[in-house]
């Protein structure tokens, strides 16, 4: 039931520590109730339902997918819309609010930045990401339209925790001069690995998409 889910999410986010090095981020443990997490794993679409980008990367968009079991599309659409967009996103916006204020003001100026943060609706775009051996993503920031990026690790029992997400401190950084994905090292900046967040089952990494930090994966 959504009220029980909302209470669980509030407690999970409240228990997480917001860290500022190399940039504002938090790791949330036990994000979902055990039964909810198990149900999502059970409804995971099979690999052939994912849209293949290349030999090591494929994605599944539950809101647009036309392949895969109908139950997978229904369960993951509800997860996207009701749980993440409806319940989790407002909690994260509130947790990161002081840093969102600074980020929006840096992008838009004080008046427009405050106005943007006051919008009642912040858009959410989510997908399932299937990554295979050989995948390597250099330190980067996501498209400039993303204020926050969230990664939820849907590991199964026995899966390795080694392949999580790398967080980098970026020296000599700047705002991306364009909207697309930005690789600071390609523009003369220096990347220093600060931590690797392991892919622990039922945990989430949430981070700001701001100068001074970047993320990668392998």
C-alpha positions as CSV (number, residue, x, y, z in Angstrom):
1,X,0.0,0.0,0.0
2,X,1.2,3.5,-0.9
3,X,0.9,4.9,2.7
4,X,3.2,2.1,4.1
5,X,5.6,2.7,1.2
6,X,5.7,6.4,1.8
7,X,6.5,5.9,5.5
8,X,9.3,3.4,4.6
9,X,10.8,5.8,2.1
10,X,10.7,8.7,4.5
11,X,12.6,6.7,7.1
12,X,15.1,5.4,4.6
13,X,15.9,8.9,3.2
14,X,16.0,10.5,6.7
15,X,18.5,7.8,7.8
16,X,20.9,8.6,4.9
17,X,23.7,11.1,5.3
18,X,24.1,13.9,2.7
19,X,27.9,14.1,1.9
20,X,29.5,17.1,0.1
21,X,32.8,15.6,-1.1
22,X,33.3,15.4,-4.1
23,X,29.9,17.0,-4.4
24,X,26.4,16.7,-2.8
25,X,25.4,13.1,-2.7
26,X,23.8,10.4,-0.5
27,X,23.7,6.6,-0.3
28,X,20.3,5.3,0.8
29,X,20.3,1.8,2.4
30,X,17.3,-0.5,2.4
31,X,15.4,1.9,0.1
32,X,12.4,-0.3,-0.4
33,X,10.5,-2.8,1.8
34,X,11.8,-6.3,1.3
35,X,8.6,-7.5,-0.3
36,X,8.5,-4.6,-2.7
37,X,12.1,-5.1,-3.8
38,X,11.5,-8.9,-4.3
39,X,8.4,-8.2,-6.4
40,X,10.4,-5.8,-8.6
41,X,13.1,-8.4,-9.1
42,X,10.5,-11.0,-10.0
43,X,9.0,-8.7,-12.6
44,X,12.4,-7.7,-14.1
45,X,12.0,-7.9,-17.9
46,X,14.2,-10.5,-19.6
47,X,17.3,-9.3,-21.4
48,X,15.8,-9.6,-24.8
49,X,13.2,-7.0,-23.9
50,X,15.8,-4.4,-23.4
51,X,16.6,-2.0,-26.3
52,X,20.2,-2.7,-27.3
53,X,22.5,0.3,-27.8
54,X,25.7,-1.8,-28.3
55,X,27.2,-5.1,-27.2
56,X,27.7,-3.9,-23.6
57,X,24.7,-1.6,-23.0
58,X,20.9,-1.9,-23.2
59,X,18.0,0.0,-21.7
60,X,14.4,-0.7,-20.8
61,X,12.0,2.2,-20.7
62,X,8.8,1.0,-18.9
63,X,6.7,3.9,-20.1
64,X,7.6,3.3,-23.8
65,X,8.5,-0.3,-24.1
66,X,6.4,-2.4,-26.5
67,X,8.3,-5.7,-26.0
68,X,8.7,-7.9,-22.9
69,X,6.0,-9.4,-20.6
70,X,3.0,-7.2,-20.0
71,X,3.4,-7.7,-16.2
72,X,7.0,-6.3,-16.4
73,X,5.7,-3.2,-18.2
74,X,2.9,-2.7,-15.7
75,X,5.0,-3.3,-12.5
76,X,7.9,-1.1,-13.6
77,X,5.6,1.7,-14.9
78,X,3.9,1.8,-11.5
79,X,7.3,1.8,-9.9
80,X,8.4,4.8,-12.1
81,X,5.2,6.8,-11.7
82,X,3.8,6.0,-8.3
83,X,6.8,5.2,-6.2
84,X,9.7,7.1,-7.6
85,X,7.9,10.1,-9.1
86,X,5.1,10.3,-6.6
87,X,6.8,9.4,-3.3
88,X,10.6,9.4,-3.6
89,X,11.3,12.4,-5.7
90,X,9.7,15.0,-3.3
91,X,11.8,13.6,-0.4
92,X,15.0,14.0,-2.4
93,X,14.1,17.5,-3.6
94,X,13.6,18.5,0.0
95,X,16.8,16.8,1.2
96,X,18.9,18.5,-1.5
97,X,17.1,21.8,-1.4
98,X,20.0,24.0,-0.1
99,X,22.3,22.7,-2.8
100,X,19.6,22.9,-5.5
101,X,19.1,26.6,-4.5
102,X,22.8,27.2,-5.1
103,X,22.8,25.3,-8.3
104,X,19.7,27.0,-9.8
105,X,21.0,30.4,-8.9
106,X,24.3,29.7,-10.5
107,X,22.5,28.6,-13.7
108,X,19.7,31.1,-13.9
109,X,20.5,33.9,-11.5
110,X,18.9,34.5,-8.1
111,X,15.4,35.5,-9.1
112,X,14.9,32.9,-11.8
113,X,16.7,30.2,-9.8
114,X,14.3,30.6,-6.9
115,X,11.4,30.6,-9.2
116,X,12.6,27.4,-10.9
117,X,12.9,25.7,-7.5
118,X,9.4,26.7,-6.6
119,X,7.9,24.9,-9.5
120,X,5.5,22.3,-8.2
121,X,6.5,19.7,-10.8
122,X,10.1,18.6,-11.6
123,X,10.2,16.2,-14.5
124,X,11.5,12.6,-14.0
125,X,13.0,10.4,-16.6
126,X,13.8,6.8,-15.6
127,X,14.9,3.6,-17.2
128,X,16.4,0.2,-16.3
129,X,20.0,-0.1,-17.4
130,X,21.5,-3.5,-18.3
131,X,25.3,-3.4,-18.5
132,X,27.5,-6.2,-19.6
133,X,31.3,-7.0,-19.2
134,X,33.4,-4.5,-21.1
135,X,31.2,-1.5,-20.2
136,X,33.3,1.5,-19.4
137,X,32.0,5.0,-18.8
138,X,34.5,7.8,-18.2
139,X,34.0,10.6,-15.6
140,X,31.2,12.7,-16.8
141,X,28.1,14.8,-15.9
142,X,24.7,14.0,-17.2
143,X,22.8,16.3,-19.6
144,X,22.3,19.8,-18.1
145,X,18.6,19.3,-17.8
146,X,19.2,16.9,-14.9
147,X,19.5,18.5,-11.5
148,X,19.7,15.2,-9.6
149,X,20.7,11.7,-10.8
150,X,19.6,8.6,-8.9
151,X,20.8,5.1,-9.3
152,X,19.0,2.2,-7.6
153,X,21.0,-1.0,-7.5
154,X,18.8,-4.0,-8.3
155,X,21.2,-6.8,-7.5
156,X,20.2,-10.4,-6.9
157,X,21.4,-12.6,-4.2
158,X,25.0,-13.7,-4.9
159,X,25.7,-10.8,-7.3
160,X,29.0,-9.1,-6.9
161,X,29.0,-5.7,-5.3
162,X,32.2,-4.7,-7.1
163,X,30.6,-2.9,-10.0
164,X,29.0,0.1,-8.6
165,X,29.5,3.8,-9.4
166,X,32.7,5.9,-9.2
167,X,32.5,9.5,-7.9
168,X,35.3,11.9,-9.0
169,X,36.5,15.3,-7.8
170,X,37.1,17.5,-10.8
171,X,39.8,20.2,-10.7
172,X,39.7,23.2,-13.0
173,X,36.1,22.4,-13.8
174,X,33.4,24.7,-15.3
175,X,29.8,24.6,-16.2
176,X,29.1,22.5,-19.3
177,X,28.9,24.9,-22.3
178,X,26.2,22.7,-23.9
179,X,23.2,20.6,-22.9
180,X,24.6,17.1,-23.7
181,X,26.6,14.8,-21.5
182,X,29.9,16.5,-20.5
183,X,33.3,14.8,-20.0
184,X,35.4,17.3,-18.1
185,X,38.8,15.6,-18.9
186,X,38.1,16.2,-22.6
187,X,38.1,19.9,-21.8
188,X,41.3,20.1,-19.8
189,X,40.0,19.3,-16.3
190,X,41.6,16.7,-14.0
191,X,39.5,13.9,-12.4
192,X,40.5,12.3,-9.1
193,X,38.6,9.2,-7.9
194,X,37.1,9.9,-4.4
195,X,35.0,6.9,-3.7
196,X,33.3,3.9,-5.4
197,X,29.8,3.2,-4.2
198,X,29.2,-0.5,-4.3
199,X,26.2,-2.0,-6.0
200,X,24.5,-3.2,-2.8
201,X,21.1,-4.8,-3.3
202,X,18.2,-2.4,-2.5
203,X,20.4,0.7,-2.1
204,X,20.4,3.9,-4.0
205,X,23.0,6.6,-4.9
206,X,21.6,10.1,-5.4
207,X,23.9,12.9,-6.5
208,X,23.9,16.5,-7.9
209,X,24.7,17.2,-11.5
210,X,27.1,20.1,-10.8
211,X,30.6,21.3,-11.6
212,X,33.3,20.0,-9.3
213,X,32.2,16.4,-9.5
214,X,31.6,13.7,-12.0
215,X,30.7,10.0,-12.0
216,X,31.7,6.9,-14.0
217,X,31.3,3.2,-14.0
218,X,32.9,0.0,-15.3
